[in-house]
Amino acid sequence: MDLSVRRIAVACILPVVLVTLLATAWAGWYVGAERGTVAALGGQATLQASTTEALSALSAEIYALDTLGALPDEVPEELDPYLTDSMSLGAGGRTLLETADRRGAAALERLADADAPMRDSTRRALTRMAEEDLARAAIGRMPDGASVADYADAVTELQASFASAPASTQAAVDALVRLGESPPPWRRPGFVGALAVLWVATIAAAVVIGRSVARRLRRAGERLAAEREHIEELSRRNSRLLEIVDASRRVASGTDMESVADAVATEAASLLAAPAVAVYLLDGAVATPVGSAGGLTLEPTGAAGGMLGRALDTGAPALGVVSSDPALPGMSPVAVLAAPLIAGRRITGAIVVGRDPGRPLDDQDAMELRLLGLAAATAIEGARAHRSATALALTDALTGLGNRRRLDDDLARACAPGAPRPVGLVMIDVDHFKNYNDAHGHPAGDEVLRGVAALVAANVREQDVVYRFGGEELCAILPGAGPAEASGVAERVRAAVAAHDFPGGAAQPAGRITVSAGVACEDGPEGARLMAAADAALYRAKREGRDRVVTAT
């Protein structure tokens, strides 16, 4: 080739090469800058997820500390929404605390990576607890790593960050979208046309670079969508956790066992959108229904059958879709979930949920029902203990009859408007009981009182209630009994006692153990007046010779 031609070719090609190199260098710089922008915007977009996770973990940690009794009696009002009234998770409290502590520490790392501004108190509250602090919390003592004030400051700061995060997150998302929709300069017609005149290779390089950037933007968009979905899932889980906490507080506030069990069933039905829920308590080999929602008609069932039996046997939730289940009679087919009620280390019963088989229950539902079950078991056991304590407070220890306190309460109800009319009252006294005690001793006298109480209870009507009034005196309320019927009941009691062969009875003045009875009846009763009339009739029976029934006139 001629030198001049070569020079001309080099002169023509050199600018093209220089422009190409400059364009390539500029394009490389542009891609790097855009990559940094995408990374920065992606980090901003995920900030709400980290804030949400930190707030969720911190609320669970406060809740666990409260159930373990580690928080002081007086706490800042910022912590009130995360406290519980009477529910205790027992051994599960430390597990919940450790899980929440790990989650909070992980969220703290992500917030630090995103350069999120945080107070020192928030860092202390989210920092991973030492083993000795976990051990202190497990025995009801506040950990040393963070104070109650730190938790209150952290909750306030994270709530403020959570409230402001959606706006900054949306701004980052919008910026990424605009970045993806705006084409780079080398894909604009004028620029591409100019490069095509100089060198076709420049166009090819621009196309390659453009496609590479587009792929990166698509991937960034996919990551952003995944992060957004993750944020929404965290928000849903946090909301569900708060729903469970609120439901646990509501069921823990009652003292009547049936009312508490019905409340548990209602809360479970609402939580899982289930039309039917039953609460069973374990009684040996039988599961007895104590509460329900959805209008179920329930009967005691064997503790070994269906999903209920599996939950009682394993201590873990059991779920599936079956043609029928004995714990949910009348539902066929049905999607069933049974979660055990565990008080301390003892399985006391189960919650059984039934739903349409087209909407089967899953592991997330099982986890939520189990959390509710932890509170429900404690609440039901508390109500059961309250019932037992109340029954003991109203029962005479010697005879097993109702005591004077229960007599006063029941008599007031029997005399209340709307109760059956008339009302009969029988006062009964063991004749010459002091003579018997003096001759045979008080233990023998106690046996006589127990025997007389049993005879009285066996000879009144089914609807009548017998009480120990005090000493050797007994009393019976006879709802709806007129003078003739009440006197007949009292006479039947007197005859039964007189016919019974009590040890040492032959030494009594009458040659046997006998009782005297006073009867009073009123159509418009007033408790004190009715008792005074029956007592006066009893004293008349004593004066007239004992071993007889006298009716007040």
C-alpha positions in Angstrom: 0.0 0.0 0.0 1.2 3.5 -0.8 2.7 5.4 2.2 0.4 8.4 1.7 -2.6 6.1 1.4 -1.5 4.4 4.6 -1.0 7.8 6.3 -4.5 8.8 5.2 -5.9 5.6 6.4 -4.1 6.0 9.8 -5.2 9.6 10.0 -8.8 8.5 9.3 -8.7 5.5 11.6 -6.8 7.2 14.5 -9.6 9.6 15.4 -12.1 6.8 15.1 -9.9 4.7 17.4 -9.4 7.6 19.9 -13.1 8.4 19.9 -13.8 4.7 20.4 -11.4 4.5 23.3 -12.8 7.6 24.8 -16.3 6.4 24.3 -15.4 3.0 25.8 -13.7 4.7 28.8 -16.6 7.0 29.3 -19.1 4.1 29.1 -17.1 2.1 31.6 -17.2 5.0 34.0 -20.9 5.4 33.4 -21.6 1.8 34.2 -19.5 1.9 37.4 -21.3 5.1 38.6 -24.7 3.5 37.9 -23.7 0.3 39.7 -22.8 2.4 42.8 -26.1 4.3 42.5 -28.0 1.0 42.3 -26.2 -0.4 45.3 -26.8 2.8 47.4 -30.5 2.8 46.4 -30.8 -0.9 47.2 -29.3 -0.4 50.6 -31.8 2.4 51.3 -34.7 0.3 50.0 -33.9 -2.5 52.5 -33.5 -0.1 55.5 -37.2 -0.5 56.4 -36.9 -4.3 56.5 -34.0 -4.0 59.0 -35.9 -1.5 61.1 -39.0 -3.6 61.1 -37.0 -6.7 62.1 -35.2 -4.8 64.9 -38.5 -3.5 66.3 -40.2 -6.9 66.0 -37.2 -8.6 67.8 -37.1 -5.9 70.5 -40.9 -6.2 71.2 -40.6 -10.0 71.5 -37.5 -9.5 73.9 -39.4 -7.1 76.1 -42.4 -9.4 76.1 -40.2 -12.4 77.1 -38.5 -10.5 79.9 -41.9 -9.5 81.2 -43.2 -13.1 81.2 -40.1 -14.2 83.0 -40.6 -11.6 85.6 -37.3 -9.9 84.9 -38.7 -6.4 84.4 -39.2 -4.1 87.4 -42.7 -3.3 88.7 -42.5 0.2 87.3 -41.5 0.6 83.7 -41.6 3.5 81.2 -45.0 3.9 79.6 -43.3 3.3 76.1 -43.0 -0.4 77.1 -46.7 -0.8 78.2 -47.9 -2.1 74.7 -45.3 -4.9 74.9 -46.2 -6.2 78.4 -48.5 -9.0 79.5 -50.9 -9.1 82.5 -50.7 -12.6 84.0 -49.5 -15.0 81.2 -46.3 -16.9 81.9 -44.4 -18.9 79.3 -42.6 -20.9 81.9 -39.5 -22.6 80.4 -40.5 -21.3 76.9 -39.9 -17.8 78.1 -36.1 -18.2 77.9 -36.3 -19.8 74.5 -38.4 -16.8 73.2 -35.9 -14.4 74.8 -32.8 -16.1 73.2 -34.6 -16.2 69.8 -35.6 -12.5 70.0 -32.0 -11.6 71.2 -30.4 -13.3 68.2 -32.8 -11.6 65.8 -32.2 -8.2 67.4 -28.4 -8.6 67.1 -28.7 -9.6 63.4 -30.9 -6.6 62.7 -28.4 -4.3 64.5 -25.6 -5.6 62.1 -27.8 -4.8 59.1 -28.6 -1.3 60.4 -24.9 -0.7 61.0 -24.0 -1.8 57.5 -26.7 0.6 56.1 -25.1 3.4 58.2 -28.4 3.9 59.9 -28.1 6.6 62.7 -28.7 5.0 66.1 -28.4 6.1 69.7 -26.1 4.3 72.1 -29.2 3.1 74.1 -30.6 1.5 71.0 -27.3 -0.3 70.3 -27.2 -1.6 73.9 -30.8 -2.8 73.7 -30.2 -4.7 70.5 -26.7 -6.0 71.3 -26.5 -9.8 71.9 -26.9 -10.7 75.6 -24.1 -12.5 77.4 -24.9 -16.0 78.7 -24.9 -14.7 82.3 -27.5 -12.1 81.4 -29.8 -14.8 79.8 -29.4 -16.8 83.0 -30.3 -13.7 85.1 -33.5 -13.1 83.1 -34.5 -16.8 83.4 -34.7 -16.4 87.2 -36.6 -13.1 87.0 -33.7 -10.6 87.2 -33.0 -7.7 84.9 -30.0 -8.3 82.7 -27.0 -6.0 83.2 -26.3 -5.3 79.5 -29.2 -2.9 79.0 -31.5 -1.0 81.3 -35.3 -0.5 81.1 -34.6 3.1 80.0 -32.5 1.7 77.1 -35.4 -0.5 76.0 -37.8 2.5 76.2 -35.4 4.7 74.2 -34.8 2.0 71.6 -38.5 1.4 71.1 -39.1 5.1 70.7 -36.3 5.5 68.2 -37.1 2.4 66.2 -40.8 3.3 66.0 -39.8 6.8 64.7 -37.5 5.1 62.1 -40.2 2.7 61.2 -42.7 5.5 60.6 -40.3 7.5 58.4 -38.8 4.5 56.6 -41.7 3.9 54.2 -41.2 7.4 52.6 -37.4 7.0 52.2 -37.8 3.4 51.0 -40.4 4.5 48.3 -38.1 7.3 47.2 -35.3 4.8 46.7 -37.6 2.5 44.8 -38.8 5.4 42.6 -35.2 6.4 41.8 -34.4 2.8 40.8 -37.4 2.7 38.5 -36.5 6.0 36.9 -32.9 4.7 36.5 -34.2 1.6 34.8 -36.6 3.5 32.5 -34.0 6.1 31.3 -31.9 4.7 28.5 -28.2 5.3 28.5 -26.8 7.9 26.1 -25.3 5.4 23.7 -28.8 4.1 22.9 -30.0 7.5 21.8 -30.4 7.8 18.0 -28.1 10.8 17.5 -25.2 9.4 19.5 -25.5 6.0 17.9 -25.6 7.5 14.4 -22.4 9.5 15.0 -20.5 6.6 16.3 -21.8 4.4 13.4 -20.2 6.9 10.9 -16.8 6.7 12.7 -16.7 3.0 13.5 -19.2 0.1 13.4 -17.3 -1.5 16.3 -18.3 1.4 18.6 -21.9 0.5 18.0 -21.3 -3.1 18.8 -19.5 -2.1 22.0 -22.3 0.2 23.0 -24.8 -2.5 22.4 -22.9 -5.0 24.5 -22.4 -2.5 27.3 -26.1 -1.5 27.1 -27.2 -5.1 27.4 -24.9 -5.6 30.4 -26.3 -2.6 32.2 -29.9 -3.7 31.4 -29.2 -7.1 32.9 -27.8 -5.5 36.0 -30.8 -3.2 36.3 -33.2 -6.1 35.9 -31.3 -8.0 38.6 -31.4 -5.0 40.9 -35.1 -4.7 40.2 -35.6 -8.3 41.1 -33.6 -7.9 44.3 -35.7 -4.8 45.2 -38.9 -6.7 44.6 -37.7 -9.6 46.8 -36.7 -7.1 49.5 -40.1 -5.4 49.3 -41.9 -8.8 49.6 -39.6 -9.6 52.6 -40.6 -6.3 54.2 -44.3 -7.0 53.7 -43.9 -10.5 55.1 -42.1 -9.1 58.2 -44.9 -6.5 58.6 -47.5 -9.3 58.4 -45.6 -11.5 60.9 -45.2 -8.5 63.3 -49.0 -7.8 63.0 -49.8 -11.4 63.7 -47.5 -11.5 66.7 -49.3 -8.4 68.1 -52.7 -10.1 67.4 -51.5 -13.2 69.4 -50.2 -11.0 72.2 -53.6 -9.1 72.4 -55.5 -12.4 72.2 -53.4 -13.8 75.0 -54.1 -10.8 77.2 -57.8 -11.1 76.7 -58.0 -14.8 77.5 -55.8 -14.3 80.6 -58.2 -11.8 82.2 -61.0 -14.3 83.3 -61.4 -16.4 86.4 -64.4 -18.6 85.3 -63.0 -21.7 83.6 -65.9 -22.1 81.1 -65.8 -18.4 80.2 -62.0 -18.5 79.7 -62.3 -21.7 77.6 -65.0 -20.0 75.4 -62.8 -16.9 75.1 -59.9 -19.1 74.0 -62.1 -20.7 71.3 -63.4 -17.4 70.1 -59.9 -15.9 69.9 -58.6 -19.0 68.0 -61.5 -18.8 65.6 -60.8 -15.1 64.9 -57.1 -15.6 64.6 -57.3 -18.4 62.1 -60.5 -17.5 60.3 -62.0 -20.8 61.4 -65.8 -21.5 61.7 -65.4 -24.1 64.4 -63.1 -24.4 67.4 -63.3 -26.7 70.5 -61.2 -26.6 73.7 -60.7 -29.9 75.4 -59.2 -30.7 78.9 -57.5 -34.0 79.5 -59.1 -36.2 82.2 -57.3 -39.5 82.3 -58.1 -41.3 79.1 -61.0 -39.0 78.2 -60.9 -35.5 76.7 -63.7 -33.3 78.1 -65.0 -30.3 76.1 -65.0 -27.1 78.2 -65.4 -24.4 75.6 -66.2 -23.9 71.9 -66.9 -21.4 69.1 -69.1 -22.0 66.1 -72.2 -23.6 67.6 -70.6 -27.1 68.0 -72.4 -29.7 70.1 -69.6 -31.5 71.9 -69.4 -34.6 74.1 -66.4 -36.2 75.9 -64.3 -38.2 73.6 -61.4 -40.6 73.8 -58.0 -38.9 74.3 -56.3 -41.2 71.7 -58.3 -40.5 68.5 -57.9 -38.1 65.6 -55.7 -35.0 65.5 -56.7 -34.3 69.2 -55.1 -37.6 70.2 -52.0 -36.9 68.2 -51.5 -33.5 69.8 -52.1 -34.9 73.3 -49.7 -37.8 72.7 -46.8 -35.9 71.1 -47.2 -32.5 72.8 -46.8 -30.9 69.3 -49.4 -29.5 66.9 -51.1 -32.0 64.5 -52.8 -31.0 61.3 -54.3 -32.5 58.2 -57.4 -32.9 56.0 -59.6 -35.8 57.1 -63.0 -37.2 56.3 -64.1 -36.6 59.9 -62.7 -36.1 63.3 -64.2 -37.1 66.7 -63.3 -33.8 68.3 -65.3 -31.8 65.7 -68.6 -33.8 65.2 -70.7 -32.9 62.3 -67.9 -31.6 60.1 -67.1 -33.8 57.1 -64.7 -33.5 55.4 -62.7 -31.0 57.4 -59.2 -29.4 57.7 -58.1 -30.0 61.3 -55.4 -28.4 63.5 -54.9 -29.5 67.1 -52.4 -27.7 69.4 -51.7 -29.0 72.9 -52.3 -26.9 76.0 -49.2 -27.2 78.2 -49.1 -25.9 81.7 -45.6 -26.2 83.1 -44.4 -29.5 81.8 -47.8 -31.1 81.8 -50.2 -31.5 78.8 -53.6 -30.5 80.2 -55.7 -30.5 77.0 -55.8 -29.1 73.4 -57.4 -26.5 71.1 -58.9 -28.1 68.0 -59.6 -25.9 65.0 -61.8 -27.0 62.0 -61.9 -25.3 58.6 -63.1 -25.9 55.1 -60.9 -28.5 53.4 -60.4 -26.1 50.5 -58.4 -23.9 52.9 -56.1 -26.3 54.7 -54.2 -25.1 57.8 -50.4 -24.9 57.6 -47.3 -24.8 59.8 -47.6 -21.0 60.2 -51.2 -21.5 61.6 -49.8 -24.2 63.9 -47.1 -21.9 65.2 -49.7 -19.2 65.9 -52.2 -21.5 67.6 -49.4 -23.0 69.7 -48.4 -19.5 70.9 -52.0 -18.8 71.8 -52.2 -22.2 73.5 -49.3 -21.2 75.9 -51.3 -18.3 77.2 -54.6 -20.3 77.1 -53.2 -23.2 79.2 -52.0 -20.8 81.9 -55.3 -18.9 81.9 -57.4 -22.1 82.1 -55.3 -23.6 84.8 -55.6 -20.3 86.7 -59.4 -20.4 86.3 -59.4 -24.0 87.4 -57.4 -23.2 90.5 -59.7 -20.2 91.2 -62.7 -22.5 91.0 -61.1 -25.1 93.4 -60.1 -22.3 95.8 -63.6 -20.9 95.7 -65.2 -24.3 96.3 -62.9 -24.9 99.3 -63.8 -21.5 100.7 -67.5 -22.4 100.5 -67.3 -26.0 101.8 -67.4 -27.3 105.4 -64.2 -29.3 105.9 -65.8 -31.9 108.3 -69.0 -32.8 106.5 -68.3 -31.8 102.9 -71.5 -29.7 102.9 -71.8 -26.1 102.0 -70.6 -23.8 104.8 -72.4 -20.8 106.4 -70.9 -18.4 103.8 -72.3 -20.5 101.0 -75.7 -20.8 102.8 -75.9 -17.0 103.1 -75.1 -16.5 99.4 -77.5 -19.3 98.2 -80.3 -18.1 100.4 -80.0 -14.6 99.0 -80.3 -16.0 95.5 -83.2 -18.2 96.5 -85.1 -15.2 97.8 -84.3 -13.0 94.8 -87.0 -12.0 92.4 -87.6 -14.6 89.7 -86.5 -17.5 91.8 -89.0 -20.4 92.4 -91.8 -19.7 94.9 -92.4 -20.5 97.7 -89.0 -21.0 99.4 -88.7 -23.6 102.2 -86.0 -23.6 104.8 -85.3 -26.5 107.3 -83.1 -26.0 110.4 -81.8 -29.4 111.8 -80.1 -29.9 115.2 -78.6 -33.2 116.6 -80.3 -33.9 119.9 -78.2 -34.1 123.1 -75.0 -33.9 121.0 -73.0 -32.5 124.0 -73.8 -35.7 126.0 -72.5 -37.8 123.1 -69.3 -35.8 122.8 -68.7 -36.0 126.6 -69.3 -39.7 126.7 -67.4 -40.8 123.5 -65.0 -38.0 122.7 -65.0 -35.4 119.9 -63.6 -37.7 117.2 -66.6 -40.0 117.6 -68.8 -36.9 117.7 -67.3 -35.8 114.3 -68.2 -39.2 112.8 -71.8 -38.8 114.0 -72.0 -35.4 112.4 -70.6 -36.8 109.1 -73.1 -39.6 109.2 -76.1 -37.3 110.0 -75.0 -34.9 107.2 -74.9 -37.9 104.7 -78.4 -39.0 105.8 -79.8 -35.5 105.4 -78.3 -35.1 102.0 -79.6 -38.5 100.9 -83.2 -37.8 102.0 -83.9 -34.3 100.6 -85.1 -33.7 97.1 -82.7 -33.5 94.1 -83.0 -29.8 93.8 -82.5 -29.1 97.6 -79.1 -28.1 99.0 -77.8 -29.0 102.5 -75.4 -26.9 104.6 -73.6 -27.1 107.9 -74.9 -24.0 109.8 -72.5 -24.4 112.7 -71.7 -26.9 115.5 -74.2 -29.7 115.3 -76.8 -27.7 113.3 -77.5 -28.3 109.7 -79.7 -26.4 107.2 -81.4 -27.1 103.9 -82.9 -24.8 101.3 -85.9 -26.2 99.5 -86.7 -24.1 96.4 -90.4 -24.2 95.4 -91.5 -26.3 98.5 -94.7 -25.3 100.4 -95.3 -26.0 104.1 -96.6 -29.5 103.5 -93.8 -30.6 101.1 -91.1 -29.0 103.3 -92.5 -30.7 106.4 -92.6 -34.0 104.6 -88.9 -33.7 103.6 -87.9 -32.8 107.2 -89.9 -35.7 108.6 -88.2 -38.1 106.1 -84.8 -36.8 107.3 -85.8 -37.2 111.0 -87.0 -40.7 110.5 -83.9 -41.7 108.5 -81.6 -40.5 111.3 -83.7 -42.2 114.0 -83.6 -45.5 112.2 -79.8 -45.4 111.7 -77.7 -47.4 114.1 -74.9 -45.0 115.2 -72.1 -46.4 117.5 -72.9 -45.4 121.1 -76.4 -44.2 120.2 -78.0 -46.5 122.7 -76.4 -44.5 125.5 -78.3 -41.3 124.4 -81.4 -40.1 126.4 -83.7 -41.3 123.6 -81.8 -44.6 123.3 -80.5 -43.6 119.8 -79.2 -40.6 117.9 -82.1 -38.3 116.9 -82.6 -34.8 115.4 -85.0 -32.0 115.8 -86.1 -29.9 112.8 -87.7 -26.5 112.3 -89.5 -25.7 109.0 -90.4 -22.2 107.5 -91.9 -21.4 104.1 -92.7 -18.0 102.5 -94.1 -16.9 99.1 -92.4 -13.5 99.3 -89.3 -14.5 101.2 -86.7 -12.3 102.9 -83.6 -14.4 103.9 -83.1 -13.1 107.4 -86.8 -13.4 108.3 -87.1 -16.9 106.8 -84.0 -18.1 108.8 -85.4 -16.5 112.0 -88.7 -18.3 111.5 -87.1 -21.7 110.9 -84.8 -21.2 113.9 -87.7 -20.3 116.1 -89.6 -23.5 114.9 -86.4 -25.6 115.8 -86.4 -24.2 119.3 -90.1 -25.1 119.7 -89.2 -28.7 118.6 -86.5 -28.8 121.2 -88.8 -27.5 124.0 -91.6 -29.9 123.0 -89.4 -33.0 123.5 -86.9 -33.2 120.6 -86.9 -35.9 117.8 -89.7 -34.1 116.0 -90.5 -31.6 113.2 -92.2 -28.3 113.9 -93.4 -26.0 111.1 -93.5 -22.2 111.7 -97.0 -20.7 111.4 
